[in-house]
Amino acid sequence: MMSRIWAPWRASYLQSAVAQSENGCFLCAGLESEQDRENLVVLRRSHSFVVLNRYPYNNGHLLVAPRVHKGSLGELEGAELTEPVETIRAVMRALDRLLRPQGYNVGLNQGRSAGAGLPGHLHWHVVPRWDGDTNFMPVLGDAKVIVESLHAFYDRLRDEIDRAADH
């Protein structure tokens, strides 16, 4: 049986997630809004953008998506296909400097049967990994501990991306 860890700060997110799911794609909603920190939109590029995952597997878990609302890799062409991969490389460099991970899981779930929670808007998961990052909590407690708040990490990552752009 799964244990519960009390996290009342998530209640406001759950309410907003329900509202967003009723209104459509949370990625498109984040793009349409100018409130990047609230929506955890870390980086906007011409054909792609980066969002912190609200349910991270590890600190630094990011979503990289094309700006277009398409659900299949086969639907993407030109820069909307290539720029997200270039963006993945750029954010991995920022994560290397910030978190010094020992590896990454980078993956794309295309379609609901493949595990896509948002099958209509293609996105890649970028998950920093460290040797031994699976500890007793998920194994024995069926829970994952994330050591930094999303907004604290958002601020650090935005600063790092801005610093790298200045050089």
N, C-alpha and C positions, 0 to 999 in steps of 0.2 A: 504494500500500500504506500502511495506517495505521501511524504510529509509536506506540510505547509510551513512556509516561512512568512511571518507577518511583514507585509510591505505596504502600508496604507498609502504611500506616495503614488502607487500605481493606479489608484482608483480614478484619478482625473484622466490618466491616459486611457484607461478602459472605456470611460464615457466618451472621450473624443474619438477613439477607434471605432466605436459603434456608430457614431455620427458620420465619420468618414466613410465607413463601409456602406452606409445608406446612400451616401453622395457619390460613390464611385471609387476610383483608384487613389490610394493614399500617396503614391508617388506623384501623380499628376496634380493632386491637391497641394502637395508641398512645393511643386514647381510654380504653380499659379500664385501662391502666397508670397509675400515679401518678408515674412517672418521666419527667416532661415533658422535661427537658433531654436525657436519653438518647434519647428518642423524637423530639426536636426539635419537640415541640408547644409553639408559642409563645404561643398564645392560645386560651382556651376560652370560648365564649359559649353561651347557652341552646340555640341551634339550629344553630350552626356552630363551626368551629375552624380554626386555622391551623397548618401544619406547614412547616418548612424543607424544601425539596427536597434530597434526598441527592445528586442528580446535577444540580446547578444549571447553567443556561446562562450565568448571570451572578451576581455577588454579589447577594444579596437575593431570589433566586428562591424564591417561596413557593407553597404549595398551600393553597387555601381550600376547605373541604368542608362540606356539611351533616353534622350529627351522625348522621343516619339513613343506613343502608346501602342506598342506592338508586342504580341505574345510569342513570336516564333523567330528563331535565329534566321530562318529562311526568308523572312519578310524584311530584314534589314539589308541596306545597301550602302556602299560608299562609306562616308564618314560616320554615319549612324551605326555602322558595323565595326569600323576600325577604331574610332575614337574611344569607345568604352574600354577597349583593351589597353590603349595608351593611358587612359585615366587610371586603370587598375595598377599599371606599372608606376605611375606617379604617386598614388596614395600608398603603395607598398614602400616606396622610398621614404615617404614621410613617416610611416609606421616604423620602419627600420630605425630611423633617427630617434623617434619618441619612445618606443617600447622595446626595441632590440629583440624582436622575436627570433626564434631559432628555425622557424619554418612558417608556412602558410597553407591553409586550405582555400582554394579559389574554385568556386563551383557555380554552375548554372542549372537550375531546375526548370525545364521547359515542359509545361503542362501539369495539370493537377495530379495526374497519376504518377508523375515523377517527383512529386513533393512540392510543387510550386504553390505557395500560399496565396500568391497574387498572379494567377496564370495569364492575365491579360496584358501585363506590363513586364517584359523581360528584364531580369536583373541578375547580376553576379553577386555572390557572397564572397567577401574577402575576410578570412578569419585568421588572425595571428595565432601562432602556436608556439609552445615552449615544451622542452623535455619535461615530462612529469606534470603537465598542466591538468591532467585528470587525477584528482585526489580522492579522498575518502567520501566527500560530499555526494558526488553523483553516483559513486559506486554503492555506498551504504545508505545514504540519506535520500537518494533520488532527487537531489537539488544541486544547483550550480551557484557558486558564489562569484559575483562580479565585484571587483574591489574599488571601482571608481564610478561615480555617478555619470550618467550620460552627458549632462550639461557641462560638468567639469572636464570630461574628456573632449567634448565638442570644442570648448574654448582652447584647450591645448593643441588640438589637431588643426583648428583654423589658424592659430598663431604660427604653427610649423609650416603649413601650406603657404601662408603669406610670406614667411621668411624665405622659403625656397624660391618663391616667385620673384623676390627682390634681388636674387643673386644671378 
